[in-house]
Amino acid sequence: MQIFKRNPFGHILFLKKWLIRLLGAYSHRRYRGFNELKIEGSEIIRNLKDSNVLFISNHQTYFADVVAMFHVFNASLKGRVDSIKNISYLWNPKLNIYFIAAKETMNAGLIPKILAYAGSVSIERTWRSNGEDVNRKVKFSDISNIGKALNDGWVITFPQGTITPFKPVRKGTAYLIKKFKPVVVPIVIDGFRRSFDKKGLRVKKKNILQTMIIKDPIEIDYENESTEQIIEKIAYSIEQHEKFLKVVPQNELNGERELNKKREF
């Protein structure tokens, strides 16, 4: 029956649609109420193809960032111009939006598990596990699942793999770009760390201006550019390149480092 139609990961689309509707209704005031979300570049979203699009972004909380993107993407596709006003855009949401997240993070509690069903591509990190540094091989099934998600729709990833600012971009993102050749759309966010706790589930402070800037796709020569060159482009496009350190007030940067020194995930 049509009601039991599933996506490539076996998730029932009817159930996923209702999860997105309910989570969207619950979270909407966090971006338009308690706090305000200023958006730039919604027209870029409307001009993208339906699949093989990779969104790359800096990262400030575990979940609030990606939930905001679900709001913005769906609002933009329904004709909102740099706005998430009128939540009716979630009545018929885009169901092939995915986000890459650590498997241990998505298994840590009921809410993360619900979010995982709504769109997570959960992977085992090769460099971090349970708060400790590790060094293990990449699981080919994880790469395959990311490719499956890209083939089906849009994928969001946070290439630094941490909510600590100005950390290096992981090589794995560049490898995925060279392998699957997606359209790569950079996003720069700010204000989420100040308004939410580190998980992004609790509002920490109200009346904070959150911002999301969606940039034009990066021009990439998939065949001839090295992973190092792609990493450089990624870091610059999401404003996490070392050159941007010069425009961040030192006292603010030191404060962020202190707040986030234990927030690797």
N, C-alpha and C positions, 0 to 999 in steps of 0.2 A: 504493500500500500504506500501511497505517496507520503503519508504522514510519518512513516518510518524510514524515509530516505536518509541516508547517512553520507558523511563526508569521507575522504580517503583514510581517516584515522578511526573510522567506525562510530563517530559521534552522531547521534540522531539530530538532524537539523532542526526539527520542530522543538525539541527540548533546548537545543543551543539558542534558538531564537528567543525563547521565553526567558532563559537565563540572562541573555544580553539585555532584554527589555527590563527585567527586574533589577539587575545590577545597575543599569543605566539610570533608572528612576531613583534608586537609592543614592547614587553618587552625584547626580546632576548638580545639586546645590553646593557641592564642594568646589565646583568650578564656576558656578553662576548663582551666588547667594552668600554663603559664608565668605567666600573669596571670589575674585573675578579672574577669568582667563582671557588674556588678550592674544588674539590669533592673527598671524600674517601668512598669506600664501595659500588660502583655501582653493583658489582657482587652479593651483598645480594639482591638487588631489583630483579634481573633476576631469583633468586631461590625461590621467594615467590609464593604461590598459588594465584589463581585469585580472591579469595574473603575471607572475614572474617580476614582481616589484618588491624590492628590499628597502625598507626604511631603516636608516641608521640614526642614532641619537645619543647625546650625552644622557647620563642617568643620575637621578637624584633621590628616588625612593624605589622600593621594590615593586609596588603595584600602582601607585597614583599616577605615575607618568603614562603607563600603557593604557590605563582606563581612560585618561584624558584623550589619548590618541583615538581610541574607539569612538568617543563622543565627536571629536573634531572630524574624523574621516567620514562618519555617517552623516553628520550635519552638512558637510561640504558637498557630499554626493546628492543630498536632497535640496541643494540650491542655496544653503545659507552662505552668506558672504562674511568670512572671518567672524563667525558667530555660532554659538550653540543655543541660541534662543529658540524656544518652543520645542520641547523634547519629543514631539511627534515624529521626528526623524528616526527614532528608534523603533517605531512600530514595524517597519520592514527593513531591518538592518542588513548590512553586507555580512554574509555569513562565512566568507572565505578570507577573513583577517586572522592572522596568527601572530604569536610573539614567542621568541626564543627565551627560555628561562631555565635556570638550574633545577634539575629534578628534585633535589633535596629541599629547595625553597617551595616548590609547588606541592610537596607532600607534607608540609609542616602546618597542618591544621585544616579545618573544614573550609574556610573561605578560600585559601589558596587552591584547594582541590576543585572548588566550584569554578574559580577563575581558570583553572587548567582546562576544564571541560569547555569553557567558553572560547578557548583559542590557543592554549599553550602548546608549543613544541618543546617538550621537556628533554633536556640533555644532561649528561654527566660531564661536569667540568673536569678538564685535564689538569688544572693548576690549583684547585681549591676544593676542599671537602670538609664539612663540619667545622669550619673555622680554622682549618690548618692547611698549610701549603702542601701540595702533593705534586707528583710528576707521573702521570699515567698516559697511556696511549689513547688516541681519539677512537671512539666507537664508530665503526662504519655505519651502524644502524642509525646513529644520530645524524650523520651527514645525509643519509638516505631520506630520513624523515624531514629534514629541512628542505631537501630538494622536492620532496612530495608536496610540502606546503607551498613552496614557490610555484610549482606547476599548477596548483589548484587556485592560488590567489596571492594575497599580499602578506608579507612577513615583516615584523618589527624586530630589530635587534639592537642591543646596546653593546657596541663593539669593544668598550673598555672592560666589560664584565664586572663592573664595580660601581658603587655610587660615590666613591671618592673622586673628586675632580682632578683632572690633568694627569690621570694614570695613562700609561701607554695603551694604544689600540692592540688588541690581540690579533695575532697573525691569522687565526682561523677565519675571521671575517673576510680578509683579503682572499684567502683560499676559496671560500664559498663563492665570492664574486667572480673569480677566474673560472671556477668550475661550472657554475650555473648561468653566468652572464645575465644577471637581472638588471632592470632599470634601478639605479641606486639613488634614493631620495634622502637628502640629509634633513634632520630636524634639530633645532636648538631650543632647549627648554630652560626655564629659570623660575624661581619662586617656589617650587614644590618642596624643596628641602626646608624652607622656612615655614611653610604652612602645614606640613604633615610630619608625623613621626617617620622613622626610617623605613618602616614597612609600607607606609602610605595608606594605612587603614584607619588611622585616627587623625582628626583635625587637631593640630597642635596650636595653631594661632589663626585668628580670623583677620579679615580685611587686608590680606596679602595679595598683591598683584602677581599673578602667575602669567608667564608668557610662553608662547609656542610659535616659533618661526619655521615655516616649511619652505625649503629652498628648492631651486631648480635641480633636476637630476644632474649628477656628476658625469662629466664626459670621461669615459674609461676605454682604453684600448685593451680589451680582454686578452688578446693574444700576445701582445708585445710588452706591456707594462709588467714590471716585476711586482711581487707582493709588497716589497718595501715602498715602491712608488705609490701603490694603491693605499697602503697604510698612511702614508704622508697625506694623500688627498682626503682620506677619511678624517684624520685628526684635524686637519685644517677646516674641513667643511662643517664639522660639529663643534668648532671653536674650542677644541681641546689640545691644539698644537701648542708647543712651548712658546711660540711667538705671542700667544694670547695672554701668557702670564704677565706680560709687561703692562697690560691694561687692567689687571685685577689689583685692587688695593691690597697691600701686603698684610694689613691687619685682618682684612676679611678672609684672605687666603689662609692665613695661619689659623683663624678661627674654624674654617671649614676642615682643615687638616686635623685639628684637635677633635672636632665633633665626629669625624669619619674614620679615625685611625683604626677602629675596630669594626668597620662596616663592610668589609670585603665579603662578597658572596658569589 
